[in-house]
Every structure is written in structure tokens, then in C-alpha cells.
């Protein structure tokens, strides 16, 4: 991540009890072992096992 990406602000829609739009310059960088499909399978498998 270079300095221009750190300084770039983005607009985000936040949903919850109060919906609002905010402008932030903090972005999450995916970790080394990030895999969204694997996370879904682990979570759903654990829920099936518990039921």
C-alpha cells in the first residue's frame, strides 16, 4: 500500500440502527490467510454440527 492509497478518502454507507454516510481514509487489508468461502463453510458446518 503506497502513500496515495493511505491518503485517499472514500465514502461509505453504514447500516444499523442509524443509517449514515461517512468519509474515512482507513481501509482494511485482507490478511495472509483470508478466504471468505472457507469462512462461510466453517461457520455453516459448525452450526449444522451443533443442531
N, CA, C and O atoms as CSV, one atom per row, in Angstrom:
chain,resi,resn,atom,element,x,y,z
A,1,UNK,N,N,0.856,-1.177,0.000
A,1,UNK,CA,C,0.000,0.000,0.000
A,1,UNK,C,C,0.897,1.233,0.000
A,1,UNK,O,O,1.722,1.409,0.896
A,2,UNK,N,N,0.732,2.068,-0.992
A,2,UNK,CA,C,1.569,3.258,-1.051
A,2,UNK,C,C,0.888,4.435,-0.361
A,2,UNK,O,O,-0.251,4.319,0.091
A,3,UNK,N,N,1.570,5.546,-0.281
A,3,UNK,CA,C,1.070,6.693,0.482
A,3,UNK,C,C,-0.176,7.314,-0.145
A,3,UNK,O,O,-1.001,7.883,0.570
A,4,UNK,N,N,-0.328,7.214,-1.475
A,4,UNK,CA,C,-1.522,7.802,-2.096
A,4,UNK,C,C,-2.769,7.018,-1.716
A,4,UNK,O,O,-3.842,7.605,-1.584
A,5,UNK,N,N,-2.655,5.719,-1.537
A,5,UNK,CA,C,-3.805,4.927,-1.116
A,5,UNK,C,C,-4.164,5.224,0.332
A,5,UNK,O,O,-5.344,5.218,0.683
A,6,UNK,N,N,-3.187,5.480,1.169
A,6,UNK,CA,C,-3.452,5.774,2.571
A,6,UNK,C,C,-4.165,7.113,2.720
A,6,UNK,O,O,-5.021,7.267,3.591
A,7,UNK,N,N,-3.814,8.092,1.869
A,7,UNK,CA,C,-4.379,9.428,1.980
A,7,UNK,C,C,-5.718,9.576,1.254
A,7,UNK,O,O,-6.425,10.563,1.462
A,8,UNK,N,N,-6.067,8.626,0.422
A,8,UNK,CA,C,-7.294,8.711,-0.353
A,8,UNK,C,C,-8.495,8.431,0.546
A,8,UNK,O,O,-8.542,7.402,1.219
A,9,UNK,N,N,-9.462,9.343,0.559
A,9,UNK,CA,C,-10.661,9.156,1.371
A,9,UNK,C,C,-11.751,8.527,0.527
A,9,UNK,O,O,-11.887,8.812,-0.663
A,10,UNK,N,N,-12.527,7.662,1.173
A,10,UNK,CA,C,-13.636,7.019,0.493
A,10,UNK,C,C,-14.923,7.245,1.257
A,10,UNK,O,O,-14.906,7.440,2.472
A,11,UNK,N,N,-16.035,7.219,0.548
A,11,UNK,CA,C,-17.342,7.416,1.159
A,11,UNK,C,C,-17.984,6.050,1.391
A,11,UNK,O,O,-18.035,5.225,0.480
A,12,UNK,N,N,-18.474,5.810,2.604
A,12,UNK,CA,C,-19.047,4.528,2.975
A,12,UNK,C,C,-20.450,4.703,3.525
A,12,UNK,O,O,-20.700,5.618,4.310
A,13,UNK,N,N,-21.361,3.839,3.123
A,13,UNK,CA,C,-22.715,3.795,3.668
A,13,UNK,C,C,-22.687,2.804,4.831
A,13,UNK,O,O,-22.291,1.652,4.657
A,14,UNK,N,N,-23.111,3.254,6.024
A,14,UNK,CA,C,-23.117,2.421,7.223
A,14,UNK,C,C,-24.566,2.069,7.538
A,14,UNK,O,O,-25.422,2.950,7.617
A,15,UNK,N,N,-24.838,0.771,7.717
A,15,UNK,CA,C,-26.179,0.300,8.023
A,15,UNK,C,C,-26.221,-0.205,9.453
A,15,UNK,O,O,-25.251,-0.790,9.935
A,16,UNK,N,N,-27.326,0.014,10.130
A,16,UNK,CA,C,-27.501,-0.425,11.508
A,16,UNK,C,C,-28.742,0.215,12.078
A,16,UNK,O,O,-29.704,0.460,11.351
A,17,UNK,N,N,-28.737,0.490,13.379
A,17,UNK,CA,C,-29.874,1.181,13.977
A,17,UNK,C,C,-30.034,2.570,13.374
A,17,UNK,O,O,-31.154,3.031,13.155
A,18,UNK,N,N,-28.930,3.227,13.112
A,18,UNK,CA,C,-28.921,4.522,12.424
A,18,UNK,C,C,-28.131,4.368,11.134
A,18,UNK,O,O,-26.960,3.992,11.165
A,19,UNK,N,N,-28.763,4.656,10.001
A,19,UNK,CA,C,-28.057,4.615,8.720
A,19,UNK,C,C,-27.427,5.974,8.458
A,19,UNK,O,O,-28.076,7.008,8.618
A,20,UNK,N,N,-26.159,5.970,8.054
A,20,UNK,CA,C,-25.480,7.224,7.744
A,20,UNK,C,C,-24.354,6.982,6.759
A,20,UNK,O,O,-23.934,5.846,6.539
A,21,UNK,N,N,-23.877,8.057,6.175
A,21,UNK,CA,C,-22.759,8.019,5.231
A,21,UNK,C,C,-21.575,8.685,5.905
A,21,UNK,O,O,-21.719,9.748,6.509
A,22,UNK,N,N,-20.410,8.071,5.807
A,22,UNK,CA,C,-19.204,8.636,6.407
A,22,UNK,C,C,-18.065,8.616,5.398
A,22,UNK,O,O,-18.071,7.818,4.460
A,23,UNK,N,N,-17.116,9.471,5.589
A,23,UNK,CA,C,-15.917,9.526,4.751
A,23,UNK,C,C,-14.715,9.191,5.616
A,23,UNK,O,O,-14.435,9.880,6.596
A,24,UNK,N,N,-14.012,8.140,5.253
A,24,UNK,CA,C,-12.855,7.670,6.020
A,24,UNK,C,C,-11.684,7.416,5.087
A,24,UNK,O,O,-11.864,7.230,3.883
A,25,UNK,N,N,-10.499,7.410,5.645
A,25,UNK,CA,C,-9.313,7.062,4.868
A,25,UNK,C,C,-8.648,5.801,5.409
A,25,UNK,O,O,-7.480,5.537,5.122
A,26,UNK,N,N,-9.378,5.039,6.175
A,26,UNK,CA,C,-8.832,3.784,6.709
A,26,UNK,C,C,-9.447,2.616,5.950
A,26,UNK,O,O,-10.667,2.452,5.943
A,27,UNK,N,N,-8.616,1.810,5.316
A,27,UNK,CA,C,-9.073,0.654,4.575
A,27,UNK,C,C,-8.479,-0.605,5.194
A,27,UNK,O,O,-7.307,-0.627,5.567
A,28,UNK,N,N,-9.295,-1.654,5.301
A,28,UNK,CA,C,-8.785,-2.918,5.816
A,28,UNK,C,C,-8.077,-3.666,4.694
A,28,UNK,O,O,-8.579,-3.753,3.573
A,29,UNK,N,N,-6.925,-4.194,5.008
A,29,UNK,CA,C,-6.186,-5.001,4.057
A,29,UNK,C,C,-6.413,-6.465,4.433
A,29,UNK,O,O,-6.256,-6.842,5.594
A,30,UNK,N,N,-6.775,-7.275,3.466
A,30,UNK,CA,C,-7.016,-8.688,3.743
A,30,UNK,C,C,-5.745,-9.346,4.249
A,30,UNK,O,O,-4.648,-9.068,3.763
A,31,UNK,N,N,-5.905,-10.219,5.226
A,31,UNK,CA,C,-4.767,-10.912,5.808
A,31,UNK,C,C,-4.238,-12.016,4.907
A,31,UNK,O,O,-4.816,-12.316,3.863
A,32,UNK,N,N,-3.151,-12.603,5.320
A,32,UNK,CA,C,-2.480,-13.631,4.529
A,32,UNK,C,C,-3.370,-14.855,4.328
A,32,UNK,O,O,-3.344,-15.464,3.258
A,33,UNK,N,N,-4.160,-15.226,5.345
A,33,UNK,CA,C,-4.973,-16.432,5.292
A,33,UNK,C,C,-6.454,-16.139,5.087
A,33,UNK,O,O,-7.292,-16.980,5.413
A,34,UNK,N,N,-6.798,-14.970,4.557
A,34,UNK,CA,C,-8.190,-14.586,4.337
A,34,UNK,C,C,-8.761,-15.349,3.159
A,34,UNK,O,O,-8.210,-15.318,2.059
A,35,UNK,N,N,-9.884,-16.044,3.397
A,35,UNK,CA,C,-10.610,-16.733,2.334
A,35,UNK,C,C,-12.076,-16.766,2.721
A,35,UNK,O,O,-12.463,-17.576,3.564
A,36,UNK,N,N,-12.918,-15.900,2.123
A,36,UNK,CA,C,-14.305,-15.769,2.569
A,36,UNK,C,C,-15.131,-17.035,2.395
A,36,UNK,O,O,-15.984,-17.317,3.237
A,37,UNK,N,N,-14.911,-17.806,1.340
A,37,UNK,CA,C,-15.702,-19.023,1.134
A,37,UNK,C,C,-15.383,-20.080,2.187
A,37,UNK,O,O,-16.276,-20.791,2.649
A,38,UNK,N,N,-14.133,-20.181,2.559
A,38,UNK,CA,C,-13.757,-21.132,3.600
A,38,UNK,C,C,-14.359,-20.728,4.940
A,38,UNK,O,O,-14.779,-21.592,5.709
A,39,UNK,N,N,-14.409,-19.453,5.230
A,39,UNK,CA,C,-15.006,-18.973,6.479
A,39,UNK,C,C,-16.491,-19.302,6.533
A,39,UNK,O,O,-17.000,-19.679,7.588
A,40,UNK,N,N,-17.194,-19.165,5.410
A,40,UNK,CA,C,-18.621,-19.496,5.362
A,40,UNK,C,C,-18.828,-20.981,5.600
A,40,UNK,O,O,-19.734,-21.364,6.340
A,41,UNK,N,N,-18.013,-21.817,4.992
A,41,UNK,CA,C,-18.157,-23.273,5.152
A,41,UNK,C,C,-17.887,-23.712,6.585
A,41,UNK,O,O,-18.596,-24.571,7.107
A,42,UNK,N,N,-16.885,-23.145,7.225
A,42,UNK,CA,C,-16.573,-23.497,8.608
A,42,UNK,C,C,-17.716,-23.095,9.529
A,42,UNK,O,O,-18.118,-23.872,10.395
A,43,UNK,N,N,-18.240,-21.891,9.347
A,43,UNK,CA,C,-19.325,-21.407,10.194
A,43,UNK,C,C,-20.592,-22.232,9.993
A,43,UNK,O,O,-21.225,-22.632,10.970
A,44,UNK,N,N,-20.971,-22.493,8.744
A,44,UNK,CA,C,-22.188,-23.266,8.491
A,44,UNK,C,C,-22.032,-24.708,8.947
A,44,UNK,O,O,-22.990,-25.298,9.448
A,45,UNK,N,N,-20.856,-25.285,8.787
A,45,UNK,CA,C,-20.619,-26.650,9.257
A,45,UNK,C,C,-20.716,-26.740,10.779
A,45,UNK,O,O,-21.236,-27.723,11.306
A,46,UNK,N,N,-20.225,-25.737,11.481
A,46,UNK,CA,C,-20.312,-25.734,12.937
A,46,UNK,C,C,-21.760,-25.601,13.386
A,46,UNK,O,O,-22.167,-26.244,14.354
A,47,UNK,N,N,-22.528,-24.791,12.711
A,47,UNK,CA,C,-23.951,-24.647,13.066
A,47,UNK,C,C,-24.714,-25.941,12.806
A,47,UNK,O,O,-25.575,-26.311,13.604
A,48,UNK,N,N,-24.420,-26.635,11.711
A,48,UNK,CA,C,-25.072,-27.908,11.456
A,48,UNK,C,C,-24.681,-28.943,12.510
A,48,UNK,O,O,-25.515,-29.733,12.952
A,49,UNK,N,N,-23.429,-28.935,12.903
A,49,UNK,CA,C,-22.946,-29.873,13.907
A,49,UNK,C,C,-23.637,-29.634,15.247
A,49,UNK,O,O,-23.984,-30.587,15.945
A,50,UNK,N,N,-23.838,-28.370,15.606
A,50,UNK,CA,C,-24.474,-28.036,16.878
A,50,UNK,C,C,-25.970,-28.339,16.880
A,50,UNK,O,O,-26.538,-28.606,17.939
A,51,UNK,N,N,-26.611,-28.302,15.732
A,51,UNK,CA,C,-28.049,-28.583,15.690
A,51,UNK,C,C,-28.264,-30.078,15.671
A,51,UNK,O,O,-29.406,-30.538,15.636
